[in-house]
């Protein structure tokens, strides 16, 4: 009779038949049992092949095992943390040597003649096993065991510290990014409310439209901008809404040009990354509402590279002076730092300070942001 299993049943059978390696590595007791089992098997086979008596070899290893475990765990959980890791090397060497001598003496001059010799191997164990040469050899063997266990402990301790350092660095990075992103929000809101205040003073009919668009922008900032990455199309739509607000504020006094080219679909970018460039162009370039003021914003995607160019005019002396301070603005400082944290080695930011214009050009590699 043929039995057919569906996919869920097959996966369930595999789950029962194959042990999860990750679960095994998380089980400390099981790892310790495996270590000592491998140790006993290895040296039992090694010593058994030497004396041609595997039974006696394994029995000796089992009887000596508690003494060896005592030495290993005393070293790993007391001597190494208290002395070696605290850089008290001399005390560590002295105490470890005394412990090895005590265990070695107990095993050879008490355990061997009282238990192992009469009960396990009365014929193969001889008086030669009680010589100083055999004692030194046993101490050396204990040294091998202590060294192996110490290396395992030190590697585990090093890995644990590396993980803690990485987690700390990651937590610090996330905290700094949250702080920088949090600074952008009130900075943007302050500038937008200034625009709304200006329209209210003029009793402009456009004020309700500004409130509506501002509501949409705030929705983006509060919800979408909380994510690590957002679709590039959504970020650019946010920029366009911001520009629409500024168009309402300045009307025909400022020539604003915005162009897009290339495929934006499927691309991701850190939220609120491009706004400071556009925001500074309005704030430092045309905020005095002079005639013949202009702003050019060009966004294009070439293969995996996002290229953003934001330019504004230097309309008169006051605007020029304001542009000289542009690079020290809160928004631009934040975006520089965020670029360093999020896109290290994957971006180029250039400032173009010409006699009649000021521009910022950003090239950002979006290869890993798909």
C-alpha positions, 0 to 999 in steps of 0.5 A: 500500500503506497502512502503519500504525504503532503508538503506539510507532513513531509516538513513535519517528518523532517523536523522530527528526523533532523536535529536543529544544530542551532538548538544544540549549540544553545544547550550548554549542558549538551555541549559539555557532555559532547566535549567530555564524550569526545575526550574520553573516546579519543584518549580511550582509543589512543591509550587502548591501542597502545596497551592493546586493551581497550576495556582497561583504557576506557575504564581508566578514563572513566574513573579519572574523569571526575578529577579531570573535570574538577581541574578543568571547571575550577580553572575555567570558572574560578582561576581564569575569571578571577586572575587571568582575565584580570591580568593577574598572571603570576597568581594565575600560574601559581594557583593553576600549577598547585591545582594541577600538582594536587590533582596529579598527585591524587590520581597517581599516588591514591587513585591508581594504587587504591582503585585502578590497579587492584580492581581494573588492571591488576596485570597491566598496571605495574609499579612503573606507573608510580615513578616520577617519570610517569607523574611528570607525564601525567602532569603534561597530559593534564596540561594538554587538557587544561590548555584545550579547555582554556582555549575554548573558554577564551574563544567563547569569552572573546566572541561574547565580548565581540557580540556585546561590542557590536550590539553596543555599537548598533544601539549607539548607531540607532540612537544617533540616527533617531536623534538626527531624524528627530532634529529634522522633524521640528526643523522642517515643521518650524520652517513650514509654520513660518510659511503658514504664518506669512500667508495668515498675515496676508489673509491669503485664500491659500492658507487652507490649502497649506494646512491640508498639504501640511497635514499630508506631510506630517502624516508622512513624517509621523508614520512613513519616516519612522521606518528604516527605509521607504520607497524612493517614489514616496520620498520624492512625492513628499519632496514635491508636496513640500515644493507645492507648499513653497509655490503657494508661498512665493507664487510667481516671485520665484521660478521653481523647476523640478525634474525627474528621470530614470526608473524610480520603481522598486528603489528604497532610501532612508526617509527624510534624506533629501529634504534638507537640500531642498529646504535649505535652497528655499531658506537660504536662497530665496527667503528674501523674496527678491525678483528673478529668484530661481531654484532648480531641482533635478533628480535622476536614477542612472542604473543603481546611482541616484543623482540629486542636484539642487541649485538656487540663485544668489539674488543679492548680498543678503542672500549670498551671505546666507548661502555662505552659512548654508553648509552649517545649517542644522538640516545639512549637518544632519544629512551629512551625518546620516549619510556617513552612518547609513551610506558610508563609502556609497555616496558623494556629496559636493557643494558648488559655490559659484558667484551667482548660484549655490548648488549641492550635488548628491550621488548615492549608490542604491544597489543594496536598497532594492 
